[in-house]
Amino acid sequence: MSEPSSNTGGCVCGAVRFTAWGQPYRTGLCHCFDCRKKHGAPFGSFAIFPADRVTFSGEEPGVYARSAAGRHYFCRNCGSPVFGRDEGSDEVELFTGAFDEVDRFAPTYELWICRREGWLPEIPSVVRRYERDRAGPQRTEP
């Protein structure tokens, strides 16, 4: 049996690095205010991986507690957002802009479309759109 492929990434200055093995559970876009502000962009883009398939190296990232359980991690040197994880969760949200390679993961769903910019074109790979958050605990999206 072959080893799953690895996907590497990190912050702008390279101080915080990650490696994720295999394919993510799901890849999506979020237009909520938290994601927009965190990324300084009209939406956030992320790939959700099993936590046991992601390792981190380099500097200890800074952490921002966005809610009672939600945490966003960033490089303390350059400020780049790198990943998110809810306390106790077995999933890690890796921000797609932090991957070393482009075109690795196409989004298949969008969250918080009630806050989506009207000038954004439809994204062909997106097959589900949620007015706000996803309903239910399912791991995957189409």
N, CA, C and O atoms as a DFTB+ gen file, in Angstrom:
568 C
 N C O
     1  1       0.845      -1.189       0.000
     2  2       0.000       0.000       0.000
     3  2       0.884       1.244       0.000
     4  3       1.844       1.317       0.767
     5  1       0.577       2.208      -0.838
     6  2       1.400       3.411      -0.933
     7  2       1.010       4.415       0.144
     8  3      -0.121       4.436       0.630
     9  1       1.979       5.241       0.496
    10  2       1.751       6.304       1.463
    11  2       0.890       7.388       0.825
    12  3       1.026       7.659      -0.368
    13  1       0.001       8.017       1.607
    14  2      -0.775       9.111       1.036
    15  2       0.141      10.289       0.697
    16  3       1.189      10.477       1.315
    17  1      -0.270      11.066      -0.286
    18  2       0.536      12.214      -0.697
    19  2       0.564      13.262       0.405
    20  3      -0.364      13.373       1.206
    21  1       1.649      14.026       0.427
    22  2       1.755      15.079       1.428
    23  2       1.542      16.436       0.779
    24  3       1.842      16.639      -0.397
    25  1       1.021      17.351       1.565
    26  2       0.739      18.719       1.154
    27  2       1.386      19.620       2.191
    28  3       1.061      19.532       3.375
    29  1       2.294      20.481       1.763
    30  2       3.004      21.318       2.714
    31  2       2.575      22.772       2.587
    32  3       2.035      23.193       1.564
    33  1       2.826      23.522       3.643
    34  2       2.508      24.936       3.626
    35  2       3.018      25.621       4.868
    36  3       3.714      25.022       5.688
    37  1       2.663      26.892       4.997
    38  2       3.080      27.660       6.154
    39  2       2.818      29.135       5.959
    40  3       2.094      29.558       5.057
    41  1       3.432      29.900       6.836
    42  2       3.246      31.347       6.810
    43  2       4.166      31.993       5.764
    44  3       4.960      31.306       5.122
    45  1       4.055      33.300       5.602
    46  2       4.841      34.034       4.617
    47  2       6.342      33.936       4.900
    48  3       7.127      33.731       3.974
    49  1       6.748      34.077       6.158
    50  2       8.178      34.100       6.473
    51  2       8.767      32.706       6.671
    52  3       9.984      32.562       6.787
    53  1       7.916      31.674       6.712
    54  2       8.403      30.305       6.848
    55  2       8.633      29.842       8.269
    56  3       9.104      28.723       8.474
    57  1       8.319      30.662       9.257
    58  2       8.561      30.290      10.649
    59  2       7.588      29.222      11.152
    60  3       7.962      28.401      11.990
    61  1       6.347      29.217      10.657
    62  2       5.347      28.210      11.031
    63  2       5.071      27.369       9.795
    64  3       4.680      27.905       8.758
    65  1       5.267      26.063       9.891
    66  2       5.102      25.151       8.763
    67  2       4.134      24.033       9.130
    68  3       3.955      23.708      10.303
    69  1       3.509      23.446       8.098
    70  2       2.662      22.276       8.321
    71  2       2.818      21.300       7.171
    72  3       3.215      21.666       6.065
    73  1       2.499      20.055       7.460
    74  2       2.394      19.010       6.445
    75  2       1.086      18.298       6.694
    76  3       0.804      17.891       7.822
    77  1       0.284      18.141       5.660
    78  2      -0.987      17.411       5.740
    79  2      -0.901      16.247       4.757
    80  3      -0.501      16.425       3.606
    81  1      -1.279      15.059       5.218
    82  2      -1.208      13.871       4.373
    83  2      -2.580      13.494       3.860
    84  3      -3.574      13.581       4.582
    85  1      -2.627      13.071       2.595
    86  2      -3.864      12.613       1.986
    87  2      -4.739      13.755       1.527
    88  3      -4.273      14.869       1.287
    89  1      -6.017      13.453       1.412
    90  2      -7.000      14.429       0.948
    91  2      -7.798      14.977       2.131
    92  3      -7.993      14.283       3.129
    93  1      -8.254      16.217       2.015
    94  2      -9.082      16.774       3.092
    95  2     -10.469      16.129       3.104
    96  3     -10.920      15.568       2.105
    97  1     -11.130      16.223       4.252
    98  2     -12.535      15.807       4.335
    99  2     -13.381      16.645       3.381
   100  3     -14.250      16.130       2.677
   101  1     -13.107      17.948       3.376
   102  2     -13.895      18.872       2.573
   103  2     -13.098      20.164       2.379
   104  3     -12.186      20.469       3.147
   105  1     -13.459      20.908       1.348
   106  2     -12.808      22.183       1.057
   107  2     -13.909      23.199       0.751
   108  3     -14.798      22.938      -0.060
   109  1     -13.843      24.344       1.400
   110  2     -14.910      25.314       1.217
   111  2     -14.465      26.754       1.306
   112  3     -13.293      27.066       1.518
   113  1     -15.448      27.619       1.134
   114  2     -15.276      29.061       1.240
   115  2     -16.251      29.573       2.280
   116  3     -17.348      29.036       2.434
   117  1     -15.846      30.618       2.995
   118  2     -16.754      31.206       3.982
   119  2     -16.741      32.718       3.826
   120  3     -15.687      33.347       3.729
   121  1     -17.949      33.286       3.805
   122  2     -18.122      34.726       3.633
   123  2     -18.523      35.429       4.930
   124  3     -18.910      36.597       4.901
   125  1     -18.433      34.723       6.083
   126  2     -18.822      35.346       7.360
   127  2     -17.857      36.478       7.706
   128  3     -16.754      36.547       7.163
   129  1     -18.274      37.359       8.606
   130  2     -17.435      38.500       8.962
   131  2     -16.111      38.066       9.582
   132  3     -15.080      38.681       9.306
   133  1     -16.109      37.018      10.417
   134  2     -14.860      36.547      11.028
   135  2     -13.849      36.158       9.952
   136  3     -12.696      36.585      10.004
   137  1     -14.269      35.356       8.983
   138  2     -13.351      34.915       7.922
   139  2     -12.888      36.085       7.061
   140  3     -11.717      36.161       6.689
   141  1     -13.796      36.985       6.747
   142  2     -13.432      38.140       5.930
   143  2     -12.367      38.981       6.639
   144  3     -11.379      39.388       6.028
   145  1     -12.578      39.237       7.926
   146  2     -11.634      40.055       8.691
   147  2     -10.307      39.333       8.907
   148  3      -9.239      39.930       8.765
   149  1     -10.376      38.055       9.249
   150  2      -9.168      37.273       9.522
   151  2      -8.255      37.214       8.306
   152  3      -7.035      37.303       8.445
   153  1      -8.829      37.065       7.118
   154  2      -8.042      36.936       5.894
   155  2      -7.841      38.271       5.172
   156  3      -7.052      38.350       4.231
   157  1      -8.545      39.315       5.602
   158  2      -8.437      40.599       4.922
   159  2      -8.878      40.485       3.478
   160  3      -8.295      41.103       2.588
   161  1      -9.925      39.680       3.251
   162  2     -10.383      39.361       1.893
   163  2     -11.898      39.177       1.911
   164  3     -12.487      39.101       2.989
   165  1     -12.541      39.104       0.747
   166  2     -14.001      38.962       0.720
   167  2     -14.504      37.610       1.214
   168  3     -15.703      37.439       1.430
   169  1     -13.594      36.640       1.397
   170  2     -13.981      35.331       1.933
   171  2     -12.737      34.597       2.412
   172  3     -11.613      34.943       2.047
   173  1     -12.955      33.583       3.232
   174  2     -11.886      32.687       3.647
   175  2     -11.987      31.400       2.852
   176  3     -13.080      30.992       2.458
   177  1     -10.862      30.763       2.616
   178  2     -10.816      29.509       1.879
   179  2     -10.036      28.511       2.727
   180  3      -8.959      28.827       3.230
   181  1     -10.579      27.310       2.883
   182  2      -9.981      26.353       3.806
   183  2     -10.182      24.921       3.336
   184  3     -11.115      24.609       2.596
   185  1      -9.276      24.062       3.790
   186  2      -9.367      22.619       3.574
   187  2      -9.367      21.971       4.957
   188  3      -8.460      22.202       5.758
   189  1     -10.385      21.163       5.232
   190  2     -10.528      20.529       6.540
   191  2      -9.904      19.133       6.497
   192  3     -10.348      18.268       5.742
   193  1      -8.876      18.928       7.311
   194  2      -8.166      17.654       7.384
   195  2      -8.389      16.985       8.730
   196  3      -8.648      17.663       9.725
   197  1      -8.291      15.647       8.771
   198  2      -8.273      14.958      10.070
   199  2      -7.039      15.449      10.840
   200  3      -5.952      15.548      10.272
   201  1      -7.208      15.753      12.121
   202  2      -6.107      16.288      12.918
   203  2      -4.917      15.336      12.972
   204  3      -3.772      15.780      13.052
   205  1      -5.178      14.033      12.928
   206  2      -4.070      13.081      13.000
   207  2      -3.309      12.949      11.685
   208  3      -2.357      12.174      11.598
   209  1      -3.720      13.700      10.658
   210  2      -3.030      13.712       9.363
   211  2      -2.302      15.030       9.121
   212  3      -1.873      15.306       8.001
   213  1      -2.160      15.853      10.176
   214  2      -1.494      17.147      10.050
   215  2      -0.430      17.267      11.142
   216  3      -0.693      16.998      12.314
   217  1       0.771      17.675      10.738
   218  2       1.826      17.957      11.710
   219  2       2.313      19.385      11.501
   220  3       2.233      19.931      10.401
   221  1       2.813      19.973      12.567
   222  2       3.312      21.345      12.537
   223  2       4.769      21.355      12.959
   224  3       5.203      20.531      13.763
   225  1       5.519      22.302      12.405
   226  2       6.924      22.443      12.770
   227  2       7.290      23.919      12.773
   228  3       6.523      24.771      12.323
   229  1       8.476      24.199      13.289
   230  2       8.952      25.578      13.329
   231  2       8.538      26.273      14.610
   232  3       8.434      25.655      15.669
   233  1       8.308      27.547      14.494
   234  2       7.957      28.390      15.642
   235  2       6.568      28.043      16.188
   236  3       5.704      27.549      15.464
   237  1       6.382      28.309      17.450
   238  2       5.066      28.160      18.085
   239  2       4.174      29.281      17.556
   240  3       4.537      30.452      17.658
   241  1       3.001      28.937      16.987
   242  2       2.139      30.003      16.458
   243  2       1.440      30.778      17.573
   244  3       1.278      30.287      18.691
   245  1       1.036      31.989      17.242
   246  2       0.186      32.748      18.138
   247  2      -1.229      32.216      18.009
   248  3      -1.561      31.545      17.031
   249  1      -2.059      32.514      18.991
   250  2      -3.434      32.012      18.955
   251  2      -4.396      33.137      19.317
   252  3      -4.130      33.944      20.207
   253  1      -5.502      33.170      18.615
   254  2      -6.587      34.108      18.880
   255  2      -7.824      33.281      19.204
   256  3      -8.254      32.458      18.396
   257  1      -8.390      33.496      20.376
   258  2      -9.611      32.789      20.776
   259  2     -10.797      33.552      20.207
   260  3     -11.177      34.600      20.730
   261  1     -11.385      33.024      19.131
   262  2     -12.496      33.711      18.472
   263  2     -13.833      33.414      19.119
   264  3     -14.809      34.135      18.907
   265  1     -13.879      32.329      19.922
   266  2     -15.100      31.956      20.643
   267  2     -14.679      31.083      21.819
   268  3     -13.486      30.910      22.065
   269  1     -15.646      30.535      22.544
   270  2     -15.323      29.680      23.688
   271  2     -14.449      28.502      23.284
   272  3     -13.573      28.102      24.051
   273  1     -14.664      27.938      22.103
   274  2     -13.881      26.778      21.654
   275  2     -13.024      27.070      20.431
   276  3     -12.008      26.407      20.222
   277  1     -13.415      28.050      19.620
   278  2     -12.740      28.307      18.348
   279  2     -11.415      29.021      18.505
   280  3     -11.308      30.002      19.240
   281  1     -10.403      28.521      17.807
   282  2      -9.077      29.120      17.857
   283  2      -8.539      29.321      16.443
   284  3      -8.700      28.462      15.575
   285  1      -7.898      30.471      16.227
   286  2      -7.207      30.762      14.974
   287  2      -5.736      30.914      15.308
   288  3      -5.376      31.577      16.281
   289  1      -4.883      30.296      14.496
   290  2      -3.447      30.292      14.744
   291  2      -2.737      31.050      13.634
   292  3      -3.085      30.931      12.459
   293  1      -1.742      31.829      14.021
   294  2      -1.040      32.703      13.089
   295  2       0.442      32.763      13.461
   296  3       0.830      32.412      14.575
   297  1       1.253      33.211      12.515
   298  2       2.679      33.368      12.775
   299  2       2.906      34.619      13.619
   300  3       2.404      35.696      13.299
   301  1       3.660      34.465      14.686
   302  2       3.973      35.608      15.559
   303  2       4.966      36.572      14.902
   304  3       5.048      37.737      15.291
   305  1       5.716      36.090      13.911
   306  2       6.710      36.942      13.247
   307  2       6.097      37.780      12.132
   308  3       6.258      39.000      12.116
   309  1       5.394      37.136      11.197
   310  2       4.880      37.862      10.025
   311  2       3.375      38.126      10.094
   312  3       2.852      38.903       9.295
   313  1       2.674      37.493      11.032
   314  2       1.245      37.736      11.206
   315  2       0.330      36.922      10.309
   316  3      -0.890      37.054      10.399
   317  1       0.886      36.086       9.448
   318  2       0.063      35.304       8.512
   319  2      -0.858      34.337       9.236
   320  3      -0.411      33.607      10.121
   321  1      -2.156      34.317       8.871
   322  2      -3.038      33.273       9.405
   323  2      -2.672      31.942       8.755
   324  3      -2.439      31.887       7.547
   325  1      -2.619      30.859       9.550
   326  2      -2.184      29.575       9.014
   327  2      -3.251      28.499       9.148
   328  3      -3.484      27.744       8.205
   329  1      -3.909      28.414      10.312
   330  2      -4.914      27.371      10.502
   331  2      -5.867      27.727      11.627
   332  3      -5.626      28.645      12.411
   333  1      -6.955      26.976      11.684
   334  2      -7.936      27.118      12.739
   335  2      -8.286      25.745      13.296
   336  3      -8.187      24.737      12.596
   337  1      -8.692      25.714      14.548
   338  2      -9.115      24.454      15.157
   339  2      -9.956      24.764      16.387
   340  3      -9.606      25.619      17.200
   341  1     -11.062      24.056      16.504
   342  2     -11.877      24.168      17.702
   343  2     -11.296      23.257      18.767
   344  3     -10.894      22.134      18.463
   345  1     -11.245      23.720      20.014
   346  2     -10.742      22.896      21.109
   347  2     -11.536      21.605      21.173
   348  3     -12.766      21.620      21.131
   349  1     -10.822      20.477      21.275
   350  2     -11.469      19.180      21.372
   351  2     -11.857      18.570      20.038
   352  3     -12.306      17.425      19.992
   353  1     -11.694      19.315      18.951
   354  2     -12.068      18.803      17.630
   355  2     -10.984      17.866      17.090
   356  3      -9.804      18.009      17.411
   357  1     -11.403      16.916      16.275
   358  2     -10.445      16.033      15.611
   359  2     -10.227      16.459      14.160
   360  3      -9.782      15.665      13.332
   361  1     -10.547      17.726      13.861
   362  2     -10.332      18.296      12.535
   363  2      -9.484      19.566      12.648
   364  3      -9.536      20.281      13.648
   365  1      -8.702      19.826      11.594
   366  2      -7.905      21.056      11.498
   367  2      -8.291      21.762      10.208
   368  3      -8.386      21.140       9.150
   369  1      -8.511      23.060      10.308
   370  2      -8.876      23.898       9.168
   371  2      -7.607      24.585       8.658
   372  3      -7.149      25.565       9.246
   373  1      -7.045      24.072       7.571
   374  2      -5.859      24.681       6.977
   375  2      -6.303      25.685       5.921
   376  3      -7.105      25.362       5.045
   377  1      -5.778      26.900       6.008
   378  2      -6.169      27.940       5.065
   379  2      -5.478      27.681       3.733
   380  3      -4.256      27.543       3.677
   381  1      -6.263      27.615       2.660
   382  2      -5.704      27.188       1.370
   383  2      -4.629      28.133       0.838
   384  3      -3.750      27.709       0.087
   385  1      -4.689      29.389       1.214
   386  2      -3.644      30.322       0.797
   387  2      -2.306      30.056       1.460
   388  3      -1.287      30.596       1.029
   389  1      -2.291      29.229       2.504
   390  2      -1.051      28.901       3.208
   391  2      -0.331      27.694       2.604
   392  3       0.804      27.411       2.989
   393  1      -0.960      26.973       1.664
   394  2      -0.304      25.829       1.034
   395  2       0.783      26.315       0.079
   396  3       0.671      27.389      -0.513
   397  1       1.835      25.512      -0.062
   398  2       2.941      25.863      -0.949
   399  2       2.572      25.770      -2.419
   400  3       3.110      26.519      -3.235
   401  1       1.671      24.873      -2.772
   402  2       1.260      24.702      -4.163
   403  2      -0.138      25.276      -4.371
   404  3      -0.978      25.220      -3.473
   405  1      -0.379      25.822      -5.547
   406  2      -1.706      26.314      -5.903
   407  2      -2.507      25.198      -6.573
   408  3      -1.947      24.188      -6.999
   409  1      -3.786      25.388      -6.656
   410  2      -4.691      24.446      -7.329
   411  2      -4.706      23.049      -6.720
   412  3      -4.976      22.075      -7.422
   413  1      -4.422      22.938      -5.438
   414  2      -4.454      21.618      -4.787
   415  2      -5.883      21.192      -4.478
   416  3      -6.251      20.032      -4.668
   417  1      -6.683      22.138      -3.999
   418  2      -8.020      21.793      -3.519
   419  2      -9.039      22.815      -4.005
   420  3      -8.936      23.999      -3.685
   421  1     -10.013      22.363      -4.770
   422  2     -11.081      23.239      -5.253
   423  2     -12.238      23.197      -4.257
   424  3     -12.610      22.118      -3.795
   425  1     -12.806      24.341      -3.924
   426  2     -13.932      24.346      -2.979
   427  2     -15.171      23.698      -3.588
   428  3     -15.438      23.832      -4.782
   429  1     -15.922      22.992      -2.742
   430  2     -17.171      22.378      -3.215
   431  2     -18.386      22.969      -2.511
   432  3     -19.521      22.634      -2.849
   433  1     -18.157      23.844      -1.538
   434  2     -19.291      24.482      -0.861
   435  2     -18.906      25.874      -0.372
   436  3     -17.730      26.201      -0.213
   437  1     -19.942      26.681      -0.140
   438  2     -19.771      28.030       0.386
   439  2     -20.659      28.206       1.604
   440  3     -21.794      27.729       1.640
   441  1     -20.124      28.898       2.602
   442  2     -20.862      29.224       3.823
   443  2     -21.147      30.717       3.865
   444  3     -20.427      31.518       3.270
   445  1     -22.193      31.072       4.568
   446  2     -22.563      32.464       4.805
   447  2     -22.724      33.248       3.507
   448  3     -22.204      34.354       3.366
   449  1     -23.452      32.657       2.565
   450  2     -23.647      33.355       1.291
   451  2     -24.515      34.603       1.451
   452  3     -24.580      35.434       0.545
   453  1     -25.178      34.736       2.598
   454  2     -25.946      35.965       2.850
   455  2     -25.009      37.175       2.952
   456  3     -25.464      38.316       2.872
   457  1     -23.703      36.931       3.126
   458  2     -22.719      38.013       3.198
   459  2     -21.746      37.983       2.018
   460  3     -20.701      38.634       2.052
   461  1     -22.087      37.236       0.993
   462  2     -21.241      37.108      -0.201
   463  2     -21.273      38.402      -1.000
   464  3     -22.342      38.982      -1.188
   465  1     -20.126      38.861      -1.471
   466  2     -20.058      40.058      -2.307
   467  2     -20.807      39.813      -3.610
   468  3     -20.620      38.777      -4.248
   469  1     -21.643      40.748      -4.004
   470  2     -22.429      40.610      -5.219
   471  2     -21.612      40.562      -6.497
   472  3     -22.070      40.017      -7.502
   473  1     -20.413      41.122      -6.477
   474  2     -19.578      41.162      -7.681
   475  2     -18.789      39.872      -7.901
   476  3     -18.175      39.699      -8.953
   477  1     -18.798      38.957      -6.913
   478  2     -18.065      37.704      -7.095
   479  2     -18.781      36.808      -8.100
   480  3     -19.994      36.623      -8.007
   481  1     -18.053      36.258      -9.048
   482  2     -18.686      35.325     -10.000
   483  2     -18.956      33.982      -9.323
   484  3     -18.371      33.670      -8.286
   485  1     -19.834      33.206      -9.913
   486  2     -20.078      31.854      -9.420
   487  2     -18.797      31.047      -9.598
   488  3     -18.059      31.253     -10.561
   489  1     -18.538      30.142      -8.683
   490  2     -17.352      29.295      -8.747
   491  2     -17.800      27.915      -9.205
   492  3     -18.568      27.261      -8.501
   493  1     -17.340      27.454     -10.367
   494  2     -17.853      26.225     -10.981
   495  2     -17.754      24.976     -10.102
   496  3     -18.618      24.103     -10.191
   497  1     -16.730      24.868      -9.262
   498  2     -16.573      23.658      -8.445
   499  2     -17.525      23.614      -7.255
   500  3     -17.705      22.557      -6.649
   501  1     -18.136      24.742      -6.912
   502  2     -19.046      24.801      -5.763
   503  2     -20.400      24.205      -6.146
   504  3     -21.045      24.656      -7.093
   505  1     -20.817      23.188      -5.397
   506  2     -22.096      22.540      -5.676
   507  2     -23.114      22.724      -4.546
   508  3     -24.294      22.420      -4.720
   509  1     -22.662      23.220      -3.391
   510  2     -23.588      23.509      -2.290
   511  2     -23.305      24.889      -1.738
   512  3     -22.155      25.303      -1.591
   513  1     -24.385      25.589      -1.437
   514  2     -24.291      26.916      -0.841
   515  2     -25.206      26.960       0.370
   516  3     -26.364      26.546       0.315
   517  1     -24.658      27.473       1.465
   518  2     -25.413      27.562       2.713
   519  2     -25.621      29.035       3.057
   520  3     -24.692      29.840       2.992
   521  1     -26.837      29.364       3.418
   522  2     -27.155      30.732       3.803
   523  2     -26.252      31.191       4.956
   524  3     -25.777      32.326       4.974
   525  1     -26.028      30.287       5.912
   526  2     -25.139      30.571       7.042
   527  2     -24.213      29.362       7.225
   528  3     -23.500      28.989       6.294
   529  1     -24.217      28.747       8.411
   530  2     -23.352      27.585       8.657
   531  2     -23.917      26.316       8.037
   532  3     -25.096      26.247       7.689
   533  1     -23.055      25.314       7.904
   534  2     -23.488      23.990       7.443
   535  2     -24.409      23.387       8.489
   536  3     -24.254      23.622       9.687
   537  1     -25.362      22.612       8.018
   538  2     -26.276      21.921       8.928
   539  2     -25.749      20.517       9.182
   540  3     -25.448      19.784       8.239
   541  1     -25.638      20.142      10.446
   542  2     -25.222      18.791      10.787
   543  2     -23.734      18.585      10.887
   544  3     -22.950      19.435      10.463
   545  1     -23.343      17.463      11.443
   546  2     -21.926      17.182      11.713
   547  2     -21.201      16.381      10.615
   548  3     -20.096      15.889      10.846
   549  1     -21.802      16.247       9.445
   550  2     -21.177      15.434       8.399
   551  2     -19.762      15.916       8.106
   552  3     -19.479      17.114       8.111
   553  1     -18.887      14.958       7.851
   554  2     -17.472      15.297       7.603
   555  2     -17.217      15.786       6.189
   556  3     -16.332      16.612       5.965
   557  1     -17.984      15.284       5.237
   558  2     -17.672      15.556       3.839
   559  2     -18.746      16.407       3.167
   560  3     -19.874      16.531       3.645
   561  1     -18.357      16.966       2.074
   562  2     -19.257      17.660       1.155
   563  2     -19.020      17.015      -0.191
   564  3     -17.997      16.358      -0.382
   565  1     -19.944      17.184      -1.138
   566  2     -19.748      16.531      -2.449
   567  2     -18.447      16.933      -3.116
   568  3     -18.148      16.468      -4.216
